[in-house]
């Protein structure tokens, strides 16, 4: 059925008969082959070449590797029943195509985990999706990931179980065994989808392991019951609650028609409604009733000619209807391919029995039995008819999908605009309402506002762009041009139209955002047809297209609108972040400008790629995985930069943390931790810092919820310092209006954002209480994490990370967080002096640790240092100290972990703190001069002249002083959590407690007692602040140094990323698989044999540092018998002390000289040194200048 562009343009106007569908699956499960058969139904390729041409894979890399790397779109026409006509699909008239035809915008997406960003772009533009699952391999790792991506984007799904022929030819299963296997696959997919409803924060890796554990428990229970099964009974739908009914509506069920079975390689597929229509007349029943009985435990009794339910005692003898009516005829057809069988006679009887008129006799007499079989099955059960009719019936049109996906595309106004609804102008309200209404209804009216979303930029050679007659050609045909790949959600887009490009950060209610948007003219519109492009004049809402003219305005993705008073659509969600990095540089220094331009083009062309320039000047390229990295480097070398490149070894990201006793093995010991004390350069403020570990599940939850935390905690402009705000009446009125607007939006649009934040807080609360209960059950003295969470001040780094800064609280009294850090004995405190500023903290910690372990009886300082320390202690004892309460639990309040609002509770704490400091400093003129900059005599004169006014000034000065300390501590915490002390990697799973106090000189005490202060004291203090810089900057520097050193004193550990590795291998390659996994520090989780085959599946955790070259080595060692799939799972503490040094003979015998084992170095220290060496940080190592030079003491005259 040949289709022209004019017919497609006419069908684009019929929105109700448009289907935007993407194909999702694990790698090598048959997505592209399935797409080839759908394309062949439109006459674009020959049906015999379907599966071999790989029409949607236009890149050479895709053809060479045999996998899809870039998502691409094509528009197809489908007329129900056309493929089954005896005269062929070309017999459909033009009028029938317009009246009954459906327009399918099909997007083929990659299945490899490294190209998950392309899946995100495809899911955003689609309303429905085909989930393809291999009948032999079943649900794999990437199947979990694509199901979650579709669920997040509110995309409706249909299931296609592909490669059923492998059950017949490779596994040699009987029809009954194949039926049980197909049932298990459908149940597995339904379990995954239902888990998304019950638990939002479950990860793909957790869902994979959860299903494997559930399957093992089910098998164990079944074995314990002796294999007995209960008698099946009909379910009563009236007893199900609303949540179960909603999950049932979205579940995959063959009797409902949203599951298809087939073989894309052989070109056939079916749904059970096709067999129901075929057998209904013969069996004398209605097709709808037969369709319900064709799946499940139903059998046909020949004596009574009735369909009955299979009872428990007859489960092994009775034959289900699906096996009898659907699978056995297909198995019989494949029996013609057996060696020695007369395939021509068998297939001829089948053709005559089914009345197939479209099979030519010469096809049946072909020498290849498989070729003859394909001809019969394609005529009997055409794949395009089964799959596309399923999509037409069960996947929504843009009109039906718009209300369902609206909440995902446009979040509530209060969350996105960060402004009160009552403050919006009437013009802005009207424009926002018009845009939202148009998107919700998918309006195709020419008067409706245009809203278009660009999901990615596609690089196309200039010579491939079609031109209208009279248009000049490109000056450089090999030049790369960028087209925007997007979809129209409302309105009509036209060629030459002037539009507004709105980034995701654009806020129409903020006057400062006017510079974020750009006004551009759309030079051309294109219809994407796989490898080709066709020009269009206009495209209405609900269609997918490519646009030119946006290459300079759109970096990766953006919202395009006809009005600037429009909210941008929500950004896309990616399954994982790029973790593999390499440094690239040109082979010739003169090609550096070409490399910079090439990196810019690559960054625009790939949604997942990140490009950064380090402080050293090197250009770093970040990718999602090893295969993705190889593809990016190849594109950079051959397409974008076109210069020779020098690529470094892969750089792996790490994290830093402190020792967690609950996660370490029982035999692991930990050294005593110390509290770190640091004083500002001027000596006015002293900080004491303690670093506490957070459990790995809690840190992982904080890390995975970065988007939610960013939405909740980064909108507040004044929260960076964490100080108490001085609110005027106008600010309080604005806050009240904001609360009223939030209540209005919650009532009209729902409370999705607040409910998510509250649910996140409840999850943290439940995790803390469960951990404490588990420790008590095990008889251990575990830490109570709930008090720590209830003191959460802020997160870090960047205010959204997996680390906590705790607010000071006098109520906390335990061994880990005492009532006051300043009440600790001196032996538990490590004081930092100015002499440490120029040396590396890691080197100092290593030296101190070795010296303390080797000479525990000796002091750490020599005589001169002891004298200096005693002098400092004497001066410190002579000073007067004032405790400064730091922070308030803002994060805990927002998460609902403690009662009370941030405004009321924070204001009360601030007032109480200022009152306490004022009472302590009453009459102290020196402290006021330190803050205000005035002299002691001026303060005394002002106090005598104004009376009570001086007290108000003192309170205001102390409030400013407290705010300066809090802002400095908060900034220092953010800086330290972004670059830890081991190798400047971010912290992970660390809770930091900071306490502060002011240090007043002895003159202040005399002044307070009524004595006279020296005349030059205030001037000297003012000079000291001028010399050492602003007071808040001094606190920031001291806090950063103290937090980093507290991590070192908390028994530091390295954290590495872990992949969930799924290896599939035959029995011959199993030993080689275990050898490879053992060499790469893998932790084996489980091994199982797949039912009905000799294949084994091994699940293991693989460190990201050891993952490079893993697939190649696995194939080489197993002679191609093993394949692996990797999925980023979690971060994990490396339970190796990087500073451990064996001291006793027993330790040397057990751990070796390096502390890791005989013949191996300390793994953690080796990884840290490699990162430090790469970053240019100092590394403690012995360098042998002349290793082969012979030493001699002989004196030669």
Number of C-alpha atoms within 10 A of each C-alpha: 18 12 16 9 14 10 14 18 17 11 21 22 16 17 21 16 19 23 28 27 27 30 29 31 31 26 22 17 26 25 29 28 24 28 23 27 29 28 25 21 25 21 16 17 16 14 17 15 14 24 20 12 16 21 22 25 23 17 12 9 15 17 17 8 9 14 19 26 26 22 23 23 26 21 23 23 25 23 20 17 12 20 25 19 15 13 12 13 19 15 12 17 10 11 9 10 19 17 12 11 21 25 27 26 23 27 26 28 29 28 28 24 26 22 25 26 26 26 30 24 23 31 30 26 26 29 28 26 27 27 24 27 28 22 23 25 15 21 22 17 22 23 25 20 26 25 21 21 22 24 16 18 20 21 23 20 27 23 24 28 25 26 23 22 21 15 20 17 14 10 15 14 17 14 21 17 15 21 17 11 19 18 15 14 19 21 14 16 21 17 14 21 18 17 16 18 13 11 9 13 14 15 19 23 20 14 18 21 15 14 14 15 13 11 13 13 12 12 13 12 12 13 11 10 10 9 10 12 12 10 12 13 11 6 8 7 9 8 9 12 9 10 11 13 14 13 17 14 11 15 22 20 19 21 20 17 22 24 23 22 24 24 23 27 19 24 25 28 25 23 25 26 20 15 17 24 16 14 17 16 11 8 14 10 14 13 19 14 12 22 23 17 22 24 20 17 19 19 22 20 12 8 6 8 10 11 16 15 19 21 17 14 12 11 17 10 8 16 18 23 20 22 22 15 17 18 16 15 14 16 18 13 17 21 18 20 20 12 9 7 12 13 24 21 13 18 24 17 11 17 19 10 9 11 11 18 14 17 19 12 11 10 17 23 16 14 12 12 21 15 16 23 23 20 21 23 23 20 21 22 19 23 27 29 23 25 25 21 20 21 24 18 11 16 24 24 22 26 22 16 22 22 15 16 19 18 17 17 21 17 19 19 18 19 15 21 18 16 20 21 20 14 13 14 10 10 10 15 16 13 17 20 13 16 24 19 17 22 28 23 18 26 26 25 14 13 9 19 26 27 29 28 26 27 24 26 27 22 20 16 15 17 16 14 18 15 14 7 6 6 8 8 12 13 9 10 13 13 15 17 19 24 24 27 24 25 25 26 29 29 26 23 27 16 18 15 13 16 21 21 27 30 24 17 16 24 23 21 22 12 8 10 14 14 8 13 20 17 16 18 14 16 14 20 24 24 22 19 21 19 15 14 17 14 18 18 12 16 23 25 29 32 27 28 23 23 25 19 18 23 19 9 17 21 18 20 24 27 24 30 26 21 19 22 20 27 27 26 23 18 18 19 16 15 20 18 16 17 19 20 24 20 19 18 20 19 13 11 9 9 16 15 12 15 24 17 14 21 27 17 22 23 21 22 22 20 22 21 22 20 18 14 11 11 8 8 8 13 18 20 25 25 26 22 24 19 16 21 21 12 16 21 21 15 17 23 18 13 18 23 24 15 19 15 18 12 15 12 11 17 18 18 17 23 24 26 31 25 29 21 15 16 13 15 9 8 6 11 11 14 10 9 20 22 26 27 27 26 25 20 21 18 15 21 23 21 25 25 27 26 32 22 22 23 19 19 16 18 20 19 19 23 19 18 17 17 12 15 20 15 16 18 19 14 13 10 8 11 17 18 17 23 23 22 14 11 12 9 9 9 11 13 12 16 16 13 17 19 15 15 19 22 14 16 18 17 10 10 12 15 14 13 17 16 11 14 19 16 15 21 21 15 16 21 18 13 18 20 15 14 19 18 14 12 16 13 10 9 9 11 10 15 18 17 19 17 18 23 23 21 25 26 23 28 25 24 21 17 22 22 26 26 29 32 28 27 22 23 20 9 11 15 12 10 8 13 17 15 16 17 22 19 8 12 8 11 8 13 18 19 16 16 13 10 7 11 10 7 10 14 18 20 16 14 17 17 14 13 17 17 14 14 14 14 11 10 8 10 11 12 10 9 9 9 11 13 12 11 15 12 12 13 12 11 12 16 11 15 17 15 18 16 18 22 24 28 31 26 25 25 26 21 21 19 25 19 21 17 12 12 13 16 14 9 16 20 17 12 16 22 14 13 18 22 15 16 19 20 11 14 20 15 22 24 26 28 24 24 22 23 17 17 16 16 20 25 16 12 21 15 12 14 17 12 11 11 11 11 13 20 16 12 15 25 22 16 20 23 23 17 21 25 21 22 31 26 23 26 31 30 24 24 29 27 22 27 34 19 18 25 25 29 24 20 22 25 29 32 30 26 24 22 26 27 23 28 20 21 21 21 19 16 20 24 20 14 17 18 11 11 11 14 20 12 11 10 18 22 15 12 20 17 14 17 17 12 11 13 13 13 20 20 20 24 30 26 21 24 32 24 24 29 32 27 30 27 33 26 21 25 20 26 24 27 23 20 21 22 23 26 26 22 21 24 23 19 14 14 20 19 13 21 24 15 13 17 20 13 9 17 14 21 15 15 12 13 14 13 15 14 12 14 14 12 21 18 19 20 22 19 22 26 23 22 19 16 18 18 9 16 18 12 15 23 17 13 16 20 12 14 19 24 17 18 19 24 23 24 20 21 22 19 22 18 18 19 21 23 22 18 21 20 13 9 10 10 14 17 13 13 20 19 18 18 25 22 16 13 10 12 15 20 19 20 21 12 18 19 20 16 21 17 13 11 14 10 14 14 16 11 7 6 7 7 7 7 7 7 7 6 6 6 5 6 5 4 3
